[in-house]
C-alpha cells in the first residue's frame, strides 16, 4: 500500500549537520539565523538534526535559531536516536529522546528516526527495543511520523521494512555518484523503499560537498550543458526529481550555499529528459575517477584511540587522486596530522570501519595514505 505522505511538501530540507562556525569553532548562531530566515521565507519548512550532531550543539542551535523565533506550526523538525554510540545501554539510548526534546524545546518532533542503521549495528536497535519505543512516543503525540536512516544494502533494507511495515519513511543516501556504487547502492535501496511504498528522505545528495566541486571532466559536461547552473544544483535536482521523495536534505554551511539552493529549489522543476542524459554522461565520467568516497561525517573519529583525523587525511589524498594536486595534498596532510595521529599510527582496531556509512575500507586506505605521504 502506498504510504507516501506530504506530496505537496517543499522538496528542500535544511540539514543542520554542517552549520557555519565562528572563529572559535562554535556554531555561528547569527549566520545560522539568517539562513533559517531565508529558508522559511522561501516557503521551505523541513529542518533535520540529530542527537549526535556537533555533540548536541546542532539541536541547541535549532532551538536558538528556529524554535524560539518562529511559531511551532511554521516548520517541521526531524531528529534522530543513535544506538551506535559506544557503551550505550537501553536506558541511556532511550534517554536521548528526552534530551533532544529538552535541547530543541520543540515540544514534539514532526519526524523522528532511528539513526544510521547498518549491517553491523541494526541488531542493537532490536535489542534495545527502539522500534517499539518510537511507536510509543508517537502514540503519546510526541512524534508525528517515524522512520529510520539507512547505510547498508537492499537485502537488509527489505528485511527491515518487511519486519517493520509501519515505518513511515526511510532516509537514504542518494546522489548521482552513488546510484550504481556497489558500496552504497543508492539505486537498489531506493527501489526497495518504493517497493514497500515508503516515502524517501534523501541525505548526501551532494555527497558531503564533493559533488559541488566534482572532477574537471564532470564539471565540463555540466558547464557545457548549462553554463549558469551550479554543480550542486545538478546533484540536488537529480535526487529531487525521483518519485516519492519527501525532501532532499542539504547540509548548508553558509548564507551563499543557502541562496544557491533556494535559487533552483524555491520553484522546483524536475530534470528534463535532456538533463537526465547529461547526468548519465557525467556519471560515466565520474566512474573513471578512483577517489576515496569519504563525506567527512566524522563518525569514525569519535572513537579512534589514536586520534587520527581520518576525513582530513582522505581529503588530502583526494586532492591528489581527483585533482592531481600532489604538493597541495601533501601540505594538507601535514597540516591535518600536526598535533594529531598520522595515518601510520593506525592500529587496525576496526572501530572506524564499523561506523562508516560509506563502507570504506578505512584501514586499507589509511595504509595507502601512510605509504603515499611517508608517515
N, C-alpha and C positions, 0 to 999 in steps of 0.2 A: 504493500500500500504506500502510495506517495505521502511522505511526511514533510515535504518541503514547506517551510513557513517563511513569512517575511518577503513575499515575492516583490513587493514594492520598496523593500529596504534599499537605501543607497548602497552602492557597491564597495565604497572605500571604507576601510577600518583603520583607525589610528592606533598602531601598535606602540605601547609605552615601554618597550624593551630597550630602546636606544635613544633615550631622551637627551637633549643637549646638556652639556656640562659647563660649569663655570671654571675659572682659573684654579679653584681649589679641588676640582674633580667631583664636586657635588652637582646634582641636577640643577640646572638653571631654571628656576621657577618662573621668572619673568618672561623668558623666551618661550617656555612651555605654555604659559597663559596666552601669549599672543597666538601660538599655534592652535590651541584649543578654540580660541575665538574665531580664527579663520575657518577652522574645520566646521564648527557648528553654524557659522554664518553662511557657509556654502550648502547647508542642508544635510550634512553628513552627521551621523549620530553614534556610530559604533566605536567604543574605546576598549582596548584589550590590555590587560596587565596580568600579573601572576604573583603568587606569594613569594617566589624566589627572586624575582627581578630586582637587581640592584640591592639585594639584601633587605627588601621591604621598602626601599625608598621610592620605587615606582608606584606602589599602592598609595603611599603617603602623598606623593606628587599628584596622583589622581584626585585625592581629597582636596588639596590646596588649590589646584588649577581648574578643577572641574566641579566636583560635588558641592563645594562651599560657595561656588559662584553662579550656579545655574539651578533652576528648578529640576527636581528629580525626574520629571517626565520629559525633559528636553533631550535626554541622552540615554543610551543603553551602555551598560558596563559589564565586561567579562573579566573574570579572573580564574585562577586555577589552584588545585590542590596537588601537591607533589609528594608522592610516596617514595621517590628515589633518593631523597636526602639520607645520607649515611647515618645510621644509629637511630632512625625514627621508628618508634613503636606505634601501634594502632592509635593509642590515645593522643600522642603528640602530633600525629598526622592529621587527625580529625580536628585538633585544636587550631590548625592552620585556617580552617574555615572561619572560625570566630575571630581569630586575629585579623584576617582580611576584612571582615565586617567592621572591626574597630579601626583599622588603618584607613580604610576608604571612607567610612562614615556614610556608606551608600544606603544602608537600611535593608537592602536586598540586592541580589545580583540578577541581571537580566539573562546572562549566560554564565554557566559555571562548568568547568572542565576538569576531568582527571588528566593530569599533565604529563606529557612526554612518555606515553606508553610505548615500550619497546619489547622486542622478543626476550631480552634478558631481565626485564623488570615487570612485565604485565602481571605475573603471578602475585606480586606484592600487593597490588590493588585488590586482588581477590582475597588474599589472606587477611588484609585489614578491613574487609567488607565495605570498601569505599563506594561500590556501585549502589549498595543499599543505602548508605549514608547520604549520598546526594539526593536520592529519591525521597528520603525522609525530610530533608531540608526543603525540597520542592513542595511536599505536602503541607509544610508549615508556612509556605508563602515566602520563604527566604531565597528561593531560586525560581526563576520563571521558566528557563529552558536549560537542559543539561546535556553534555556530550563529553567528548574526550579528544585530546590531541595525540597524534599517532606518528611514530617513526619506525616502522618496520615494513614487512612485506604483505602482499594481498592475501596470502593464506591465513595469517594471523588476524588480519582485519576482518575477513569473512567469518572466522571463528568467533571473534568478539561480538560482531553485530548479530550473529545467529544466537549467541548466548544472552545478549542484552538488547533485544529488539526495541526496547523503549527508549534507548539513547536517541536523542532528537537530532543531533548533528555530529559531524566529525570534522576536526581541524587537520588538514593535510598540507604537507609541503608540495606545492605545485608551482612550477615555472617551466619555461620552455627548455631550459638546460637539462632539467631532471626528468622530463616527460618519459624518456626511454632509458634513463640512467639505471643500470641494474642494481646499484647500491641504494637508490632512493625509490624508484618505481612509482613516480608520480602518476603516470597514466593508468597503470594497473590498479593502484589504490583508489583512484578516482572512480574507475569503472565499478569496483566492488561497492563503494559507498552508494553510488547511484543505483546499482542493482538492488540494494536494500532500501532504496527510496529515501536516503538521508540527504539533508542539506549539507553543504560543504563550506567550511570557513577555510580560506586559503592563507597559509603562512609562507614566508620566504618567497614571495613572488619575484623579488629582485635578488634572491639568493645571498642574503646578507650584504647587499650593496654591490656585489661583484658584477651583476648584470647592468648596473648603472654605468660601469666602465668596462665593457667587455673587450676582448682582444680586437686588434685593429681590423682583422678580416671581417669580424662580425659587425663592428661599427660602420665599416664601409658599406656593407649591404643595407643596413638600416638608413644610413645617411643618403645613399643613392635613391632609396625609395621615398623618403620623406625628410628632406634636409632640416626642417624646423622642429621635428619631433625629438624629444629627449630619449636617451636609451632606456631609461626607467619606464617611460610611457609604453613602450612596446611590451615590456615584461608584465606590467600591471594589467594592461588591457588584454593581453593574451589570456591571463588567468580569469579575469572578469568576464570574458566572452563565453566561458563554458556554461553549460546548463546547470541549474540547481545551486548556483553559488550564492550563499547568504551574504558574504562580504569578503573582500580581499584586504588583508592586513598589510600595512606598510609601516615599518619601524622608522619613522621620520625623526631626524636629529637636528633639524634647523627650519627656520621660517621659509627659507628658499626651497627646501625639499617639499614642504607643505604646499607652497604656492604652485610648484611644478605639478604635483599630484592632482591638486584641485583643478588645474587648468584643463585637464582632459577627463577628469572623473566627475566633476560637478554636473556635467551634462554628458553622461557616458554613452558612447556608441561602440557596439561590438566591432571586432575586426571584420573587415570586408574579406571576401574570398581572395582578392589580390594581396591584402595584407597578411592573410594566413599563409599564402605561398611565400611571401617574403620571410616570415618567421621560419618556415621549413628550410629555406635556403640558409638562414642564419644558424639553425640547429646543425646542419651538416658541416658548416664551417667550424662551429664550436666543438664538435666531436673530434676534430683533428688536433685540438689543443689538449695536452696532457698536464693538467694542473692538479693541485690538492683542493678538493671541494669543501674547504672549511668556510663556515659562515660567521665565525667569530662570536658564537653564542656564549663561549667561556664556561660551558657546563663542565668541561674537562679540567679546568684549572683549580676549582674549589677544593678538590681532594688530592691534588698532586703532592706527594710527600717531598718532592724536590723543588717545588715552586717553579716549575718550568712554564714560561709564558707561551704555551703551545700555539694559540691562534696567531700571535705576533710573529713567531718563528715561521709558521706556514705562510703568512702574508709576505714575509721577506723572500721565501723560496719562490712563491708565485710571481714575485716581481721578475725573477729570472726566467721561470718557465713560460709565463704568458707574454711578458713584455721584452724579454731578453735584456733586462736592465741588471747586468751581473754585479757591477760595482755598487749600484744603489741597493740591490738586495743584500749585499754583504754588509753595507753600512747600517741598514735597517736591522739586520740580525744582531750586529754588535750592540746597537742601542737597546734592543729588546732584552738581551741577556745580561746587560750591565746591572749588577746587583741582584741578579736572579739566576735560576738554574739554566745552564746551557743545554742544548739538545743532547749532548753526550752524557748528561747527568741522569738520563732516564734509566730506571732500574727495572723496567718492563713489568711493573706491578699489575697493569691492565685496567686500573680504575677508570682511566680516561676512555678507553675503548668501550667499557660497559655503559657509559652515559652519553657517548657521542651520537647525536641524532643523524649524522651523515654516514654512520657506519664506516668511518675512516680507519684504516689500519694504522693507528696513531704511532704505535711503537716502531713499526717498519718505516714510516715516513720521517719520524724523528731521527732514526738511524741514518737515513738518506741525507737529512739536513746536516747532521753532525759530520758526515763524510764530505759534504759539499763545502761547508763553512769552516771545516778544520777544527772544530771544538764542540 
